[in-house]
Amino acid sequence: MTTDKAQLTMEALASLCKRRGFIFQSSEIYGGINGFWDYGPLGVELKRNIKESWWRAMVQNRDDIVGLDSSIIMHPRIWEASGHVKGFTDPMVDCRKCKGRWRADQLPETKCPQGGPHEYTEARLFNLMFETNVGPVKDASTVAYLRPETAQGIFAQFKNVLEVARQKVPFGIAQIGKAFRNEINPRNYTFRSREFEQMELEFFIKPGTDAEWHEYWVAERLKWYQSIGLPEGHLHRYVYPKEELAHYASACVDVMYDFPFGTQELEGIAARGNFDLSRHQEFSGKSMEYFDEETKQKFVPHVVEPSAGVDRIALALLCEAYHEEWVPTAEAAGQPPQPTEPGQPPPQGYEARTVMRFAPRAAPVKVAVFPLMKNKPELVEKARGVFDTLRRRWPAFWDVAGAIGRRYRRQDEIGTPFCITVDFQTLEDTTVTIRDRDTMKQERVAIADLPAKLAATLDAA
Ligand code: GAP
C-alpha cells in the first residue's frame, strides 16, 4: 500500500469514526489534547465487545484463570520494584528553535516551522509515567504514579488471590483496565495514546515449563484474534531475537497487524521468568513463594504474560472492517458490486457505499428494525413489537427516518449485520424481510423464526 493510499484510508476512517460516533478527539471544544481520545456511542459498544470476548475466552470459559480489578494508583514502591521508576524511559530531543519534542529514534522529516532544519538538543531520558500527589501536600513523600500497565497490580495481589481462589500453579490472573503513559510522540490516530486500556494475563507456572506455556499462549492468542474478525493473513508474529530480550525474559513474541500505516504491535506475549514476583518479594519483604503439594517444594512461580491493548484492537477492527465500494442502484439491481477507484465517481447505474464489515461478534449494533413507512401506525406498532423482542437479546437499533435504502446505508456505515423491515405483507402473513449487510440480499422470514435465524450468525462461537 502506498503512503498516499494509507493516508487517505486513515483520514477516511477517522472521518467516519467521528461522523458516526465511534471516536472523538478528547476535549475537542477546547482544541483537543494530544494523545487522548473519547469513544462515542458506537465506539464504546465496540470496545465492550472486545473486552467481553477477551474476558469470556480468558476467564469465564476456563477453569484455571481468575479475574482482578486493582487500583490505578498504587504504592509508589511497586514502580520501584517493577523497574519503571528507573527504567521506563525514552531518550528524547528538543528543537531549540520551535521547542518541538520528539523521541530520538523518531525525528520528524519536516523542516522547522521557524525556518531551516531543526536544531536538536542532546538526547535526554524522559520517564513515561504520569506523576501525581496523594493527599493535600505536594512534596517528594506524596508522589504517586498513574499505572503505566495493569500487570503490576496482579503481581502485588498474587498472594491474596492465591489464598482465596483455590487454584494451583499453573493458573492465571487476568485484568482489564486503564493504563497511562506520557508518550513523547502520540501518533497514528489512537494507536499510540497517552491513556489507553490493557487486557493482561499473568499466567503463573512451574519453573522450567516456560517454553511450552509460552508457545501455548501465542497459539491461543492468535486464535482469539481470528475469532473477533482479524484474518490470519493480516496477523503476524514478531519473534524477539535473544539480544532484544530483557535480561530476565526467555522468550517474547509480538502479535502484529497490517495497519494502513504499517505492520504494528497489538499484543506482546512474554515469558518473564520470576522477575516480577522476586522483585516484589525483595522490595516488600513478603514471601511470594508457592508451595507445591505434589513435589513438596517451594518456589517463586515463573510467569507468561500475554498483554494486549484494547484501543489498538479496536483500531485494527475498524481498519479491517472499512470498505468502500460501488453497488448497483435500484434500477440496476442484480448487477454485481464493482471495486471503488479512489476519487472517481461511480459508473452509471451504481452508487458508492461505505460498509463496515465487522465480524458479528464485534459489531456494535447487531440488528436494526424498520417499519417501511413511519406514518402507518399499524406498520410502526408491528415493527416496534419485533424490535422490543430482539433488543432483549442483542444490541438493536430502531430507525423510522427516510427512505428504506438510506436507512440500509446508514446501518452499512456502522456495520450492522442485519436489517429487518416490516412492510404491508407483514400485516397479512407475519413475515418480515431480513437484509444481509454483506450480500445486500433480502429474504422473507416468519417473525417467529427470526430469533433462531439471527442466533445462527450472531451467537456463533
Ligand atoms: N505488561 C507488559 C506491557 O505493558 P507493553 O508492550 O508495553 O507491555 C502491552 O504493552 C500492550 O499495551 C501493547 O501491545 C499495546 O497493545 C498496548 N499499549 C502499550 N502502549 C500503548 C499506547 N501508548 N497506546 C495504546 N496502546 C498501548
Boltz pocket constraint, residues with backbone or C-beta under 6 A from the ligand:
constraints:
  - pocket:
      binder: B
      contacts: [[A, 148], [A, 149], [A, 150], [A, 151], [A, 181], [A, 183], [A, 190], [A, 191], [A, 192], [A, 193], [A, 194], [A, 195], [A, 196], [A, 197], [A, 198], [A, 200], [A, 265], [A, 266], [A, 267], [A, 268], [A, 305], [A, 307], [A, 308], [A, 309], [A, 310], [A, 311], [A, 312]]
      max_distance: 6.0
